[in-house]
């Protein structure tokens, strides 16, 4: 019997549909604006990596992804490319402590150029929001890492992974996020712009009684910025054993608001000048409402600095990631306002002559520091040297202090150190040239 025109059209359409590969339905769904995906953990002992990657591929462009509460086991490196998308991360991405496997560079990303660092989770893209609602984030299982490296040498570029890396991201928001037990740096924002982190809790706390009273959580920085601009950090609470915040080379227009640093090394500008053929500039850093809180020494013995500046010597000594030096640059226009310090060792410090050079020698740093403003500082120091500006011959200029009311230990007189500094204003007594005690 002869087929009608409508029957023939139906057969043609059916043939076309059968010829489309099965995976094409996912691609089509990913292109639908407003697509909503929901995902729940598979449960203990199961690997969630595949389903997480699939759901991000499906709804990571112009869609919404909802992670239910619980633990999502992620066993390999992972990238989220988010474009005009929202992710509700109500649970934790759990990275198992398979240390030797993660230390293999084939199993991580090397997108952070500075010091050849590794990352196991990278977010890229534009116009996205990741909201963890204070119930989710990343579980780094750091205790196993900290105990492992307590008896081994730690070096930059040794393969310990950064927990969350934003790389080549634009106009992104990370909100109400938690990072528990990071093995290494908690966050890094690299080659990115217009990023806001609003609400971040970082907890790097040793729980092994064997290491009480020691700082075995070195390098658990709250965040490192590098080659990025217009980065805002608001409402952070960081417990760590190293830099609460580290603003590295070619970071500009950085805003910090309501930052609490518990233990560690304080807020760092640097380190800078490690790469002899590169210039490290940092400019327009605006900090306000900062707290430095000393912890019980059994938990964390370090609370070394309020705000400090780190620069490599002017002499090249070895090669990055562990050696280097000789690079030039300028730190310009920094404000630190409304700062409370709790028994810190060095409220304000420029750390140029430290032994970043492993031999403790070399020519002075080529990094310049200028146009710095410190206002409304209160609290206590564990050192009578409240200000330590040991600048190189490259020079420091225009340091202004207003209401700088940090108190030294009982019975000790405050003193200030200013070497190669011009245009310093607002101190209650003159600076000394030498370091003193």
C-alpha positions in Angstrom: 0.0 0.0 0.0 1.3 3.4 -0.8 2.3 5.6 2.2 0.6 8.9 2.6 2.6 12.2 2.8 2.1 12.4 6.6 3.3 8.9 7.2 6.3 9.5 5.1 7.2 12.6 7.1 6.8 10.7 10.4 9.2 8.0 9.2 11.8 10.6 8.2 11.5 12.4 11.6 11.8 9.0 13.4 14.9 8.1 11.3 16.6 11.5 12.2 15.9 11.1 15.9 17.3 7.6 16.0 20.5 8.8 14.2 21.2 11.4 16.9 23.9 10.1 19.4 22.6 9.4 22.9 24.9 12.0 24.5 23.4 14.8 22.3 20.4 15.1 24.7 22.8 16.3 27.4 24.3 18.9 25.1 20.8 20.1 24.1 19.8 20.4 27.8 22.9 22.3 28.6 21.9 25.0 26.1 18.5 25.5 27.6 18.4 28.7 29.7 17.1 28.2 33.2 17.9 24.5 33.3 17.8 23.1 36.9 19.8 20.1 37.9 19.8 18.4 41.3 22.3 15.9 42.7 22.6 13.9 45.8 25.7 11.9 47.1 25.9 8.3 46.2 26.9 7.4 49.7 29.9 6.1 51.7 32.4 4.2 49.6 31.1 5.4 46.3 32.8 7.8 43.8 30.8 10.9 43.0 33.2 12.4 40.5 31.5 11.3 37.3 28.0 12.4 38.4 29.3 15.8 39.6 31.1 16.4 36.3 28.0 15.4 34.3 25.7 17.7 36.2 28.0 20.7 35.8 28.3 19.9 32.1 24.5 19.9 31.9 23.6 22.9 33.9 26.9 24.9 34.2 26.0 27.1 31.3 22.9 29.4 32.0 21.5 26.9 34.5 21.2 26.1 38.2 22.8 23.2 40.0 21.7 22.1 43.4 23.9 19.8 45.5 22.0 18.2 48.4 23.6 18.0 51.8 26.1 15.3 52.4 29.6 14.3 51.3 30.5 14.0 47.5 33.6 11.9 47.1 35.9 13.4 44.5 38.7 11.1 43.5 40.4 12.9 40.6 41.1 16.5 39.5 38.1 18.4 38.4 37.3 21.7 36.5 34.0 23.5 36.6 33.5 25.9 33.6 30.6 28.0 34.7 28.9 30.5 32.4 26.0 32.6 33.7 25.3 29.8 36.1 24.4 29.3 39.8 25.6 26.4 42.0 24.0 25.7 45.4 26.6 23.6 47.2 24.7 22.4 50.3 27.2 19.5 50.8 30.9 19.1 50.8 33.2 18.0 48.0 35.4 15.5 49.8 38.9 14.9 48.5 40.4 11.7 50.0 43.9 11.8 51.5 45.5 9.5 48.9 48.7 11.6 49.4 51.1 9.9 47.1 48.6 9.8 44.3 47.8 13.5 44.6 51.5 14.4 44.8 51.9 13.0 41.2 51.7 16.1 39.0 49.7 14.1 36.4 46.9 14.0 38.9 46.6 17.7 39.5 46.5 21.0 37.5 49.4 23.3 37.3 47.6 26.5 36.4 49.1 28.6 39.3 52.4 29.9 37.8 53.8 31.4 41.0 56.0 28.8 42.7 54.6 26.0 40.4 51.7 25.2 42.7 49.2 22.4 42.1 45.4 22.4 42.2 42.9 19.6 42.4 39.7 21.7 41.9 39.6 24.6 39.4 36.7 26.9 38.7 36.7 29.1 35.5 34.2 30.9 33.5 32.2 34.1 34.0 29.1 35.6 35.6 28.6 32.7 38.1 27.6 32.3 41.7 28.6 29.4 44.0 26.7 29.6 47.2 27.5 27.0 49.9 24.9 28.4 52.4 27.3 27.9 55.3 26.6 24.2 55.1 28.9 23.1 52.3 32.2 23.6 50.7 35.4 21.5 50.6 36.7 18.8 52.9 40.4 18.5 52.3 41.2 15.9 54.9 44.3 17.8 55.8 45.2 16.1 59.1 46.6 13.1 57.2 48.7 15.6 55.0 49.9 17.6 58.0 51.0 14.5 59.9 52.7 13.1 56.7 54.7 16.3 56.2 55.5 16.8 59.9 58.5 14.5 59.3 59.2 15.5 55.7 60.5 18.7 54.0 57.9 21.1 52.8 58.8 23.1 49.6 56.9 25.3 47.2 55.9 23.3 44.2 56.1 19.9 46.0 52.6 19.0 44.8 50.4 19.6 47.8 47.1 20.8 46.2 45.3 24.1 46.6 41.8 23.3 47.7 39.9 25.9 45.5 41.4 27.7 42.6 39.7 30.3 40.5 41.6 30.6 37.2 40.8 33.0 34.4 37.4 33.7 36.0 35.4 36.9 35.6 32.5 38.4 37.5 32.2 35.5 39.9 30.8 35.2 43.5 31.8 32.6 46.1 29.4 32.9 49.0 29.1 31.3 52.5 31.7 28.7 51.7 33.6 26.5 54.1 37.0 24.9 53.6 37.8 22.3 56.3 41.3 20.9 56.8 43.1 22.2 53.6 46.3 20.3 52.9 47.9 23.5 51.5 46.6 26.9 50.4 42.9 27.0 50.9 42.1 29.4 48.0 43.9 30.9 45.1 42.5 33.5 42.6 44.7 33.7 39.6 44.5 35.7 36.3 41.0 36.7 37.3 38.9 39.8 37.7 35.8 41.1 39.4 35.6 38.3 41.9 33.8 38.5 45.3 34.2 36.1 48.1 31.4 36.9 50.6 31.5 34.7 53.7 34.4 32.2 53.9 35.4 30.0 56.8 38.8 28.2 56.7 39.7 25.8 59.4 43.2 24.3 59.5 43.4 23.0 63.0 45.6 20.2 64.1 43.7 17.5 66.0 46.5 15.1 66.6 47.7 15.3 70.3 51.2 14.3 69.2 51.7 17.7 67.6 50.1 19.9 70.3 52.0 23.2 70.7 53.6 22.9 67.2 52.7 24.6 64.0 52.4 21.6 61.6 49.9 23.4 59.4 52.4 25.5 57.5 51.2 26.9 54.1 47.5 26.6 54.9 47.0 30.2 53.6 43.4 31.5 53.6 43.9 32.8 50.1 46.6 33.9 47.7 45.9 36.4 45.0 48.1 36.6 41.8 47.8 38.5 38.6 44.2 39.5 39.4 42.3 42.7 39.8 39.2 43.9 41.5 39.0 41.1 44.1 36.8 41.6 47.2 37.0 39.5 50.3 34.2 40.1 52.9 33.3 38.3 56.1 36.2 35.8 56.4 37.1 33.7 59.4 40.5 32.0 58.9 42.2 29.6 61.3 45.5 28.6 59.9 49.3 28.3 60.4 50.5 30.6 57.7 49.3 33.7 55.9 45.6 34.5 56.6 45.6 36.5 53.3 48.6 36.7 50.9 48.4 39.4 48.1 51.0 38.4 45.6 52.4 40.0 42.5 50.3 42.0 40.0 47.3 42.1 42.3 45.4 45.4 42.1 42.2 46.9 43.5 42.0 44.4 46.4 39.3 45.0 49.1 39.3 43.3 52.5 36.3 43.8 54.8 35.6 42.1 58.2 38.5 39.6 58.2 39.3 37.6 61.3 42.6 35.8 61.4 43.1 33.2 64.1 46.7 32.2 64.5 49.3 32.1 61.7 51.4 34.8 60.1 48.9 37.5 59.5 48.1 39.4 56.3 51.0 39.4 53.8 51.8 41.5 50.8 54.0 39.1 48.9 56.3 37.5 48.6 57.5 39.7 45.7 60.5 39.7 43.5 61.1 36.0 43.2 61.3 36.0 39.4 64.2 38.0 38.1 62.7 38.5 34.6 59.2 39.6 35.9 57.9 42.7 37.7 55.7 42.4 40.7 53.4 45.3 41.3 50.7 45.5 43.9 48.5 48.6 44.1 45.2 49.9 45.6 44.8 47.5 48.6 42.0 48.6 51.0 41.6 46.8 54.3 39.1 47.6 57.0 37.8 45.9 60.1 40.6 43.3 60.6 41.2 41.2 63.7 44.2 39.1 64.6 43.4 36.6 67.3 46.1 34.6 69.2 45.0 31.0 69.9 45.8 28.7 72.7 49.4 27.7 72.0 48.5 24.0 72.3 46.3 24.6 69.2 48.5 27.0 67.3 51.6 28.7 68.7 52.0 31.3 65.9 50.4 34.8 65.8 53.4 36.6 64.2 52.1 39.6 62.3 49.4 42.1 61.8 50.2 43.3 58.3 53.6 42.5 56.8 55.4 42.8 53.5 57.7 40.1 52.1 60.3 40.7 49.4 63.1 38.5 47.9 66.6 39.9 47.9 68.0 41.6 44.8 70.4 38.8 44.2 69.3 35.6 42.3 70.0 32.6 44.4 68.7 29.4 42.8 65.6 29.0 40.7 61.9 29.0 41.4 59.9 27.5 42.9 62.2 27.2 45.9 64.9 29.7 45.0 65.0 32.9 43.1 65.1 36.7 43.8 66.3 39.7 41.8 62.8 40.8 40.6 61.7 44.4 40.8 58.4 46.0 41.5 56.3 48.5 43.6 53.7 48.2 46.3 51.6 51.4 46.2 48.5 52.8 47.9 47.7 50.5 50.8 45.3 51.3 53.6 44.8 49.2 56.7 42.0 50.8 58.9 40.3 49.6 62.1 42.7 46.8 63.0 42.6 44.9 66.3 45.7 42.8 67.2 45.9 40.3 70.0 49.4 39.6 71.3 51.0 39.6 67.8 54.8 39.6 67.6 55.0 42.3 64.8 52.1 44.6 64.2 53.5 46.1 61.1 56.6 44.7 59.4 58.6 44.9 56.2 60.4 41.6 55.9 63.1 42.1 53.3 66.1 40.9 55.1 64.7 37.6 56.2 66.4 34.4 55.0 64.2 33.9 51.9 67.7 33.8 50.5 68.7 30.4 52.0 72.2 31.8 52.6 70.9 34.9 54.3 72.9 37.1 52.0 72.6 38.8 48.7 72.0 42.4 47.6 69.0 44.4 48.9 65.6 43.9 47.5 64.5 45.8 44.4 60.9 46.2 45.6 59.7 49.7 46.5 57.0 50.5 49.1 55.1 53.8 49.0 51.9 55.5 50.0 50.9 53.4 53.0 48.2 54.4 55.5 47.6 52.7 58.9 44.8 54.1 61.0 42.9 53.2 64.1 45.0 50.3 65.3 44.4 48.9 68.8 45.4 45.9 70.8 48.5 44.3 72.2 51.9 43.1 70.9 54.2 40.5 72.4 57.2 42.6 71.3 58.1 46.1 72.2 59.1 46.7 68.5 55.7 47.8 67.3 56.8 48.9 63.9 59.6 47.3 61.9 60.2 48.9 58.5 63.6 47.6 57.5 63.5 48.7 53.9 66.2 48.1 51.3 68.0 51.0 49.5 65.1 50.8 46.9 63.3 52.7 49.6 60.0 53.2 51.4 58.2 56.4 51.3 55.1 58.1 52.6 54.0 55.9 55.5 51.2 57.6 57.5 50.0 56.5 60.9 46.8 57.8 62.6 45.6 56.6 66.0 48.1 53.8 66.1 47.5 52.6 69.7 49.0 49.1 70.0 50.4 48.4 73.4 53.7 46.6 74.0 54.2 44.0 76.8 53.8 45.2 80.4 56.7 47.3 81.6 58.3 47.7 78.2 58.5 50.9 76.2 57.3 50.9 72.6 59.9 51.6 69.9 59.8 51.8 66.1 62.4 50.8 63.5 62.6 52.8 60.2 65.4 52.0 57.8 65.5 53.7 54.4 62.2 55.3 55.0 61.2 58.8 54.0 58.0 60.8 54.7 56.9 58.9 57.7 54.2 60.7 59.8 52.0 60.2 62.8 54.1 58.1 65.2 54.2 59.0 68.9 58.0 58.9 69.0 60.9 58.9 66.4 62.0 55.8 64.6 65.3 54.1 65.3 67.6 53.1 62.5 68.7 49.7 63.9 66.5 46.8 64.6 67.0 46.6 68.4 65.1 43.9 70.2 
